[in-house]
């Protein structure tokens, strides 16, 4: 038995750029403490605009390039509906989540050992749902996405323990 093909979500006007944003912090700005290991460790709210035509699902990988790509969040099966992801959605069951570098499933916020680190939120627009297995790592999700990516949007935040 095959699962039904999802209906692609309408996209922004032709030529619109796929972008990712957060009401919690601006691109290149500091991530609030509540989204880190020193706060409530809630996943931040995220919104997107300009989805590529044919987008049927979204996936996100958040990593720290200053810590050799330490992975903080892996999620897929995100509906491309307008509105985005609410604060604290990780762990709610609203999306399929994968394994972080800590070996845990779901959002693990910034927690740099020293200095200011960057956290890159990479969102992928996909042509359909994926089946990368249960709780995939970032590498497993990247492999499952090959050939299915319609577009990518990024948002970078920073954090320094204090």
C-alpha positions as protocol buffer text, in pm:
chain_id: "A"
residue {
  index: 1
  type: UNK
  ca { x: 0 y: 0 z: 0 }
}
residue {
  index: 2
  type: UNK
  ca { x: 141 y: 339 z: -93 }
}
residue {
  index: 3
  type: UNK
  ca { x: 87 y: 653 z: 109 }
}
residue {
  index: 4
  type: UNK
  ca { x: -95 y: 942 z: -54 }
}
residue {
  index: 5
  type: UNK
  ca { x: 114 y: 1210 z: -218 }
}
residue {
  index: 6
  type: UNK
  ca { x: 92 y: 1534 z: -18 }
}
residue {
  index: 7
  type: UNK
  ca { x: -52 y: 1837 z: -191 }
}
residue {
  index: 8
  type: UNK
  ca { x: 222 y: 2096 z: -245 }
}
residue {
  index: 9
  type: UNK
  ca { x: 173 y: 2415 z: -50 }
}
residue {
  index: 10
  type: UNK
  ca { x: 116 y: 2737 z: -245 }
}
residue {
  index: 11
  type: UNK
  ca { x: 430 y: 2945 z: -267 }
}
residue {
  index: 12
  type: UNK
  ca { x: 509 y: 3312 z: -254 }
}
residue {
  index: 13
  type: UNK
  ca { x: 508 y: 3523 z: -569 }
}
residue {
  index: 14
  type: UNK
  ca { x: 725 y: 3404 z: -857 }
}
residue {
  index: 15
  type: UNK
  ca { x: 1086 y: 3506 z: -804 }
}
residue {
  index: 16
  type: UNK
  ca { x: 1051 y: 3531 z: -424 }
}
residue {
  index: 17
  type: UNK
  ca { x: 1358 y: 3420 z: -235 }
}
residue {
  index: 18
  type: UNK
  ca { x: 1327 y: 3132 z: 14 }
}
residue {
  index: 19
  type: UNK
  ca { x: 1413 y: 3279 z: 354 }
}
residue {
  index: 20
  type: UNK
  ca { x: 1418 y: 3161 z: 714 }
}
residue {
  index: 21
  type: UNK
  ca { x: 1369 y: 3392 z: 1014 }
}
residue {
  index: 22
  type: UNK
  ca { x: 1303 y: 3385 z: 1388 }
}
residue {
  index: 23
  type: UNK
  ca { x: 1111 y: 3626 z: 1608 }
}
residue {
  index: 24
  type: UNK
  ca { x: 1362 y: 3537 z: 1883 }
}
residue {
  index: 25
  type: UNK
  ca { x: 1677 y: 3667 z: 1707 }
}
residue {
  index: 26
  type: UNK
  ca { x: 1789 y: 3828 z: 1383 }
}
residue {
  index: 27
  type: UNK
  ca { x: 2030 y: 3679 z: 1132 }
}
residue {
  index: 28
  type: UNK
  ca { x: 2378 y: 3705 z: 1284 }
}
residue {
  index: 29
  type: UNK
  ca { x: 2234 y: 3814 z: 1620 }
}
residue {
  index: 30
  type: UNK
  ca { x: 2248 y: 3657 z: 1965 }
}
residue {
  index: 31
  type: UNK
  ca { x: 2018 y: 3367 z: 2048 }
}
residue {
  index: 32
  type: UNK
  ca { x: 1824 y: 3439 z: 2370 }
}
residue {
  index: 33
  type: UNK
  ca { x: 1926 y: 3244 z: 2680 }
}
residue {
  index: 34
  type: UNK
  ca { x: 1584 y: 3071 z: 2699 }
}
residue {
  index: 35
  type: UNK
  ca { x: 1678 y: 2870 z: 2387 }
}
residue {
  index: 36
  type: UNK
  ca { x: 2012 y: 2749 z: 2532 }
}
residue {
  index: 37
  type: UNK
  ca { x: 2153 y: 2507 z: 2787 }
}
residue {
  index: 38
  type: UNK
  ca { x: 2157 y: 2795 z: 3037 }
}
residue {
  index: 39
  type: UNK
  ca { x: 1785 y: 2860 z: 2999 }
}
residue {
  index: 40
  type: UNK
  ca { x: 1475 y: 2652 z: 2930 }
}
residue {
  index: 41
  type: UNK
  ca { x: 1644 y: 2501 z: 2622 }
}
residue {
  index: 42
  type: UNK
  ca { x: 1336 y: 2556 z: 2404 }
}
residue {
  index: 43
  type: UNK
  ca { x: 1359 y: 2534 z: 2027 }
}
residue {
  index: 44
  type: UNK
  ca { x: 1321 y: 2887 z: 1889 }
}
residue {
  index: 45
  type: UNK
  ca { x: 1024 y: 2998 z: 1680 }
}
residue {
  index: 46
  type: UNK
  ca { x: 1093 y: 2987 z: 1306 }
}
residue {
  index: 47
  type: UNK
  ca { x: 911 y: 3127 z: 1003 }
}
residue {
  index: 48
  type: UNK
  ca { x: 978 y: 3098 z: 632 }
}
residue {
  index: 49
  type: UNK
  ca { x: 877 y: 3278 z: 316 }
}
residue {
  index: 50
  type: UNK
  ca { x: 922 y: 3222 z: -56 }
}
residue {
  index: 51
  type: UNK
  ca { x: 897 y: 2844 z: -61 }
}
residue {
  index: 52
  type: UNK
  ca { x: 1002 y: 2702 z: -398 }
}
residue {
  index: 53
  type: UNK
  ca { x: 719 y: 2578 z: -620 }
}
residue {
  index: 54
  type: UNK
  ca { x: 633 y: 2215 z: -548 }
}
residue {
  index: 55
  type: UNK
  ca { x: 749 y: 2218 z: -186 }
}
residue {
  index: 56
  type: UNK
  ca { x: 572 y: 1931 z: -11 }
}
residue {
  index: 57
  type: UNK
  ca { x: 779 y: 1901 z: 308 }
}
residue {
  index: 58
  type: UNK
  ca { x: 1055 y: 2077 z: 499 }
}
residue {
  index: 59
  type: UNK
  ca { x: 1355 y: 1957 z: 698 }
}
residue {
  index: 60
  type: UNK
  ca { x: 1597 y: 2140 z: 926 }
}
residue {
  index: 61
  type: UNK
  ca { x: 1949 y: 2079 z: 1052 }
}
residue {
  index: 62
  type: UNK
  ca { x: 2108 y: 2312 z: 1308 }
}
residue {
  index: 63
  type: UNK
  ca { x: 2480 y: 2289 z: 1364 }
}
residue {
  index: 64
  type: UNK
  ca { x: 2772 y: 2479 z: 1516 }
}
residue {
  index: 65
  type: UNK
  ca { x: 3052 y: 2528 z: 1261 }
}
residue {
  index: 66
  type: UNK
  ca { x: 3277 y: 2660 z: 1540 }
}
residue {
  index: 67
  type: UNK
  ca { x: 3260 y: 2318 z: 1705 }
}
residue {
  index: 68
  type: UNK
  ca { x: 3336 y: 2115 z: 1391 }
}
residue {
  index: 69
  type: UNK
  ca { x: 2969 y: 2090 z: 1292 }
}
residue {
  index: 70
  type: UNK
  ca { x: 2827 y: 1985 z: 1631 }
}
residue {
  index: 71
  type: UNK
  ca { x: 2461 y: 1910 z: 1557 }
}
residue {
  index: 72
  type: UNK
  ca { x: 2193 y: 2070 z: 1776 }
}
residue {
  index: 73
  type: UNK
  ca { x: 1876 y: 1972 z: 1592 }
}
residue {
  index: 74
  type: UNK
  ca { x: 1764 y: 1738 z: 1314 }
}
residue {
  index: 75
  type: UNK
  ca { x: 1399 y: 1743 z: 1209 }
}
residue {
  index: 76
  type: UNK
  ca { x: 1200 y: 1646 z: 899 }
}
residue {
  index: 77
  type: UNK
  ca { x: 841 y: 1593 z: 800 }
}
residue {
  index: 78
  type: UNK
  ca { x: 774 y: 1958 z: 872 }
}
residue {
  index: 79
  type: UNK
  ca { x: 455 y: 2073 z: 698 }
}
residue {
  index: 80
  type: UNK
  ca { x: 527 y: 2367 z: 467 }
}
residue {
  index: 81
  type: UNK
  ca { x: 212 y: 2546 z: 581 }
}
residue {
  index: 82
  type: UNK
  ca { x: 229 y: 2918 z: 645 }
}
residue {
  index: 83
  type: UNK
  ca { x: 299 y: 3019 z: 1003 }
}
residue {
  index: 84
  type: UNK
  ca { x: 618 y: 2831 z: 1072 }
}
residue {
  index: 85
  type: UNK
  ca { x: 726 y: 2647 z: 1385 }
}
residue {
  index: 86
  type: UNK
  ca { x: 624 y: 2766 z: 1729 }
}
residue {
  index: 87
  type: UNK
  ca { x: 870 y: 2813 z: 2012 }
}
residue {
  index: 88
  type: UNK
  ca { x: 927 y: 2486 z: 2196 }
}
residue {
  index: 89
  type: UNK
  ca { x: 784 y: 2265 z: 1916 }
}
residue {
  index: 90
  type: UNK
  ca { x: 1071 y: 2017 z: 1960 }
}
residue {
  index: 91
  type: UNK
  ca { x: 954 y: 1717 z: 2157 }
}
residue {
  index: 92
  type: UNK
  ca { x: 585 y: 1791 z: 2093 }
}
residue {
  index: 93
  type: UNK
  ca { x: 542 y: 1515 z: 1834 }
}
residue {
  index: 94
  type: UNK
  ca { x: 448 y: 1770 z: 1565 }
}
residue {
  index: 95
  type: UNK
  ca { x: 749 y: 1673 z: 1352 }
}
residue {
  index: 96
  type: UNK
  ca { x: 987 y: 1381 z: 1311 }
}
residue {
  index: 97
  type: UNK
  ca { x: 1313 y: 1452 z: 1493 }
}
residue {
  index: 98
  type: UNK
  ca { x: 1658 y: 1302 z: 1468 }
}
residue {
  index: 99
  type: UNK
  ca { x: 1966 y: 1249 z: 1676 }
}
residue {
  index: 100
  type: UNK
  ca { x: 2198 y: 1530 z: 1781 }
}
residue {
  index: 101
  type: UNK
  ca { x: 2572 y: 1498 z: 1835 }
}
residue {
  index: 102
  type: UNK
  ca { x: 2493 y: 1444 z: 2206 }
}
residue {
  index: 103
  type: UNK
  ca { x: 2312 y: 1124 z: 2106 }
}
residue {
  index: 104
  type: UNK
  ca { x: 1974 y: 1266 z: 2212 }
}
residue {
  index: 105
  type: UNK
  ca { x: 1667 y: 1322 z: 1997 }
}
residue {
  index: 106
  type: UNK
  ca { x: 1524 y: 1672 z: 1959 }
}
residue {
  index: 107
  type: UNK
  ca { x: 1649 y: 2026 z: 2011 }
}
residue {
  index: 108
  type: UNK
  ca { x: 1960 y: 2079 z: 2223 }
}
residue {
  index: 109
  type: UNK
  ca { x: 2035 y: 2449 z: 2238 }
}
residue {
  index: 110
  type: UNK
  ca { x: 2363 y: 2637 z: 2223 }
}
residue {
  index: 111
  type: UNK
  ca { x: 2610 y: 2545 z: 2497 }
}
residue {
  index: 112
  type: UNK
  ca { x: 2958 y: 2648 z: 2381 }
}
residue {
  index: 113
  type: UNK
  ca { x: 3248 y: 2547 z: 2606 }
}
residue {
  index: 114
  type: UNK
  ca { x: 3413 y: 2887 z: 2555 }
}
residue {
  index: 115
  type: UNK
  ca { x: 3385 y: 3198 z: 2340 }
}
residue {
  index: 116
  type: UNK
  ca { x: 3107 y: 3298 z: 2105 }
}
residue {
  index: 117
  type: UNK
  ca { x: 2986 y: 3029 z: 1867 }
}
residue {
  index: 118
  type: UNK
  ca { x: 2768 y: 3049 z: 1555 }
}
residue {
  index: 119
  type: UNK
  ca { x: 2462 y: 2829 z: 1510 }
}
residue {
  index: 120
  type: UNK
  ca { x: 2347 y: 2774 z: 1153 }
}
residue {
  index: 121
  type: UNK
  ca { x: 1981 y: 2684 z: 1100 }
}
residue {
  index: 122
  type: UNK
  ca { x: 1957 y: 2525 z: 752 }
}
residue {
  index: 123
  type: UNK
  ca { x: 1606 y: 2463 z: 626 }
}
residue {
  index: 124
  type: UNK
  ca { x: 1548 y: 2251 z: 318 }
}
residue {
  index: 125
  type: UNK
  ca { x: 1241 y: 2265 z: 91 }
}
residue {
  index: 126
  type: UNK
  ca { x: 1173 y: 1912 z: -35 }
}
residue {
  index: 127
  type: UNK
  ca { x: 967 y: 1768 z: -318 }
}
residue {
  index: 128
  type: UNK
  ca { x: 805 y: 1512 z: -89 }
}
residue {
  index: 129
  type: UNK
  ca { x: 824 y: 1342 z: 249 }
}
residue {
  index: 130
  type: UNK
  ca { x: 1133 y: 1137 z: 334 }
}
residue {
  index: 131
  type: UNK
  ca { x: 1191 y: 810 z: 513 }
}
residue {
  index: 132
  type: UNK
  ca { x: 1544 y: 844 z: 654 }
}
residue {
  index: 133
  type: UNK
  ca { x: 1469 y: 593 z: 931 }
}
residue {
  index: 134
  type: UNK
  ca { x: 1383 y: 647 z: 1295 }
}
residue {
  index: 135
  type: UNK
  ca { x: 1569 y: 935 z: 1464 }
}
residue {
  index: 136
  type: UNK
  ca { x: 1818 y: 992 z: 1180 }
}
residue {
  index: 137
  type: UNK
  ca { x: 2150 y: 1166 z: 1231 }
}
residue {
  index: 138
  type: UNK
  ca { x: 2221 y: 1480 z: 1029 }
}
residue {
  index: 139
  type: UNK
  ca { x: 2431 y: 1274 z: 785 }
}
residue {
  index: 140
  type: UNK
  ca { x: 2152 y: 1019 z: 740 }
}
residue {
  index: 141
  type: UNK
  ca { x: 1900 y: 1296 z: 675 }
}
residue {
  index: 142
  type: UNK
  ca { x: 2136 y: 1465 z: 427 }
}
residue {
  index: 143
  type: UNK
  ca { x: 2172 y: 1134 z: 241 }
}
residue {
  index: 144
  type: UNK
  ca { x: 1792 y: 1086 z: 231 }
}
residue {
  index: 145
  type: UNK
  ca { x: 1745 y: 1441 z: 98 }
}
residue {
  index: 146
  type: UNK
  ca { x: 1978 y: 1393 z: -201 }
}
residue {
  index: 147
  type: UNK
  ca { x: 1782 y: 1450 z: -520 }
}
residue {
  index: 148
  type: UNK
  ca { x: 1481 y: 1591 z: -331 }
}
residue {
  index: 149
  type: UNK
  ca { x: 1597 y: 1942 z: -237 }
}
residue {
  index: 150
  type: UNK
  ca { x: 1412 y: 2224 z: -414 }
}
residue {
  index: 151
  type: UNK
  ca { x: 1573 y: 2503 z: -212 }
}
residue {
  index: 152
  type: UNK
  ca { x: 1764 y: 2592 z: 103 }
}
residue {
  index: 153
  type: UNK
  ca { x: 1733 y: 2885 z: 344 }
}
residue {
  index: 154
  type: UNK
  ca { x: 1968 y: 2963 z: 631 }
}
residue {
  index: 155
  type: UNK
  ca { x: 1960 y: 3166 z: 951 }
}
residue {
  index: 156
  type: UNK
  ca { x: 2261 y: 3213 z: 1179 }
}
residue {
  index: 157
  type: UNK
  ca { x: 2251 y: 3300 z: 1547 }
}
residue {
  index: 158
  type: UNK
  ca { x: 2530 y: 3338 z: 1800 }
}
residue {
  index: 159
  type: UNK
  ca { x: 2569 y: 3249 z: 2166 }
}
residue {
  index: 160
  type: UNK
  ca { x: 2830 y: 3300 z: 2436 }
}
residue {
  index: 161
  type: UNK
  ca { x: 2788 y: 3158 z: 2786 }
}
residue {
  index: 162
  type: UNK
  ca { x: 2783 y: 3425 z: 3046 }
}
